[in-house]
Amino acid sequence: MTEDGSQWIQLSREDFVDGIKRLKPGRMLKSFLLRELQIGFIDGEVIFAVEGASTSRPAKGQWDGFVCLAYGMLFPYLKVKPDSDPVRLTFDAGRLKIGTTSFNARWISASPVVSQMVLEAHFLGPVVEPVKLYCPRCGKREAHSQGALLDMITLSKDHETLLNLLEKHGATHGCTLCHYGWVETCLD
């Protein structure tokens, strides 16, 4: 930690730009720019991670946790590289500073073991939302298959009620609005 209490990481300009570039998907969508980027430091490596992707580069520093910000905030560095080499990232008072530019960011203090687990979780891929279907009774797009409901990690009260209804009546699909259940043979 520096004298003022801020966290810092230092890495080469080439590694910084390459780390950001490795996370960029082939086809860039606006929604990807809003995804949360997490930056951590474990065993002499800076780790850049977004949902479904993670990359690491050699670095040095004092970084006891990880910082979270929108990936789109660092995307401009792919076109205009930072002025300094090496690049120094610092976090202090709710701001991530890269060179002379600073961004609002969220800091999560964590031990190296917890940081590593959180950042490695990005390899698991994106969280898939259950497919919503149209209800044949009310016509609203609030229907779910029983399999999708069973795959959900946590169920809301409406989803739990619907799942109980489907199990009780032997239905494969149901609507959370009108609580209608039906058997459907197609896969969703």
Secondary structure by P-SEA (a helix, b strand, c coil): ccccccccccccaaaaaaaaaaaccccccccccccbbbbbccccbbbbbcccbbbbbbbbccccccccccccccccccccccccccbbbbbccccccccccccbbbbbbbcaaaaaaaaaccccccccccbbbbbccccccccccaaaaaacccccaaaaaaaaaaaaacccccccccbbbbbbcccc
